Amino acid sequence: QVELVESGGGLMQPGGSLRLSCEASGFTFRKYRMEWYRQGPGKERELVAGITSTGGITNYADSVKGRFTISRDNAKNTVYLQMNSLKPEDTAVYYCGAPYLSTGYWGQGTQVTVSS
């Protein structure tokens, strides 16, 4: 049974940092690309960042380049999203996913709220 469990969200002031984690189980994690998406209030879900199976290649949405970093630890079956210089427009539910695993699997999401 595939499971993706996000954690690390919360309330943060603008300019602050958070690190999201996503622990995977039920599949061979090291073989799959992983992604982080987000969906803000009244917005469509958007791709935030992606990382290849070995971690050698990453990609980011223009809106987060230079501020967010995706990484993974294949020994721990975990993918991370380090978010720095947070802005109010980063407020969203953040989801991790394995889009190329079967028909795609996604976690339940973790809420990130950036507000003073």
C-alpha positions in Angstrom: 0.0 0.0 0.0 1.5 3.3 -1.2 1.6 6.1 1.4 3.0 9.6 1.2 2.8 11.5 4.5 3.7 15.2 4.5 4.7 17.1 7.7 6.4 20.4 8.7 3.7 22.9 7.7 2.5 25.6 9.9 2.2 29.4 10.4 5.2 31.5 9.6 5.9 35.2 9.3 7.0 36.7 6.0 10.7 36.2 5.5 10.8 33.1 7.6 11.7 29.5 6.7 10.0 26.1 6.9 11.1 22.6 5.9 8.5 20.2 4.7 9.1 16.5 4.8 7.3 13.7 2.9 7.9 10.1 4.1 7.1 7.5 1.5 6.3 3.8 1.9 4.8 0.9 -0.1 7.0 1.3 -3.2 10.6 1.5 -4.2 11.2 5.1 -3.5 14.7 5.4 -5.0 13.4 4.5 -8.4 10.9 7.4 -8.8 10.9 11.1 -9.5 9.2 13.0 -6.7 7.4 16.4 -6.8 6.0 19.0 -4.6 2.8 20.8 -5.6 0.8 23.4 -3.8 -2.8 24.8 -4.0 -3.5 28.2 -2.6 -6.9 29.5 -1.7 -8.9 30.1 -4.9 -6.0 28.9 -7.0 -5.3 25.9 -9.2 -2.8 23.3 -8.1 0.7 24.2 -9.3 4.0 22.3 -9.5 6.5 23.8 -7.1 9.5 21.6 -7.5 10.6 18.2 -8.8 13.6 15.9 -8.3 14.8 12.9 -10.2 15.1 9.5 -8.6 18.8 9.9 -7.8 18.5 13.6 -6.9 20.8 14.6 -9.6 18.3 17.0 -11.4 15.9 19.4 -9.8 13.5 21.9 -11.3 11.4 24.7 -9.8 8.5 27.0 -10.6 9.7 30.5 -11.4 7.9 31.8 -8.4 10.1 29.9 -6.0 13.5 29.7 -7.7 16.2 30.9 -5.4 14.0 30.5 -2.3 13.0 26.9 -2.2 15.2 23.8 -2.4 14.0 20.2 -3.0 16.1 17.3 -1.9 15.7 13.6 -1.0 17.2 11.0 1.1 16.7 7.6 -0.5 18.0 5.8 2.6 15.1 7.3 4.5 12.5 7.2 1.8 11.9 10.9 2.3 11.7 14.0 0.1 12.1 17.5 1.5 11.2 21.0 0.6 13.3 23.7 2.3 11.4 27.0 2.0 13.2 30.3 2.7 12.2 33.9 2.4 8.6 32.9 2.6 6.0 35.3 1.2 2.3 35.6 1.9 1.6 34.3 -1.6 3.3 31.0 -0.6 0.3 30.3 1.5 -1.1 27.0 0.3 -1.6 23.3 1.0 1.6 21.6 -0.1 1.4 18.1 -1.4 4.2 15.6 -2.3 3.7 13.2 -5.1 5.0 10.4 -7.2 3.5 11.2 -10.5 5.0 8.3 -12.5 4.2 5.6 -10.0 1.4 3.8 -11.6 -1.3 6.4 -12.2 0.3 8.7 -9.7 0.1 9.0 -6.0 -0.3 12.0 -3.7 -0.2 12.7 -0.1 -2.9 14.4 2.0 -1.1 17.7 2.1 0.2 20.0 4.8 -0.9 23.6 5.3 1.6 26.4 5.1 0.4 29.8 6.1 2.6 32.9 5.7 1.2 35.9 7.6 2.3 38.6 9.9 
